[in-house]
Amino acid sequence: MTINDSTSATPAASRTIDWGRYVLLGLGTIVAAIVANVLVYYIGRAIVGYDPEFIVLSDVSPAILFTVVPAIVAVVLYALLMRFTSDPARIFTIIAAVVLVISLIPDFTYIPTVPGASTGQAIILAIMHVVAAVVIVTMLTSFSRRSSR
């Protein structure tokens, strides 16, 4: 029995991937996610004010670190999905949505118990998660849309 379904999980043989261009997009995605979250960090500091005892937002470094690591993982994951699946944008978007929801759980369960934490700071952290996810998903999935044209 032969299955000729365009939504199957096999790579599209006709799709060619410009890996050099993808590397540039991946680096751009990481930088854009960092810049976006640094902006959220400083806007949040101006609006909410951060308690210095709350180490997570004591300075911008943790925000950068906790953005760069997941962004790198996302870029590598998307590359693998492009290589081994026929619909990387859809699969990646689903995975990213699940990871986003999971990443928000500590912001509302654990973070409020950390010394110096406040509701406002927890909300800023949640906003950072959403901002990073939107930037990363939008930029990476745009690569597949442009490549398939």
Beta strands, then each sheet from edge to edge (+ up, - down):
end
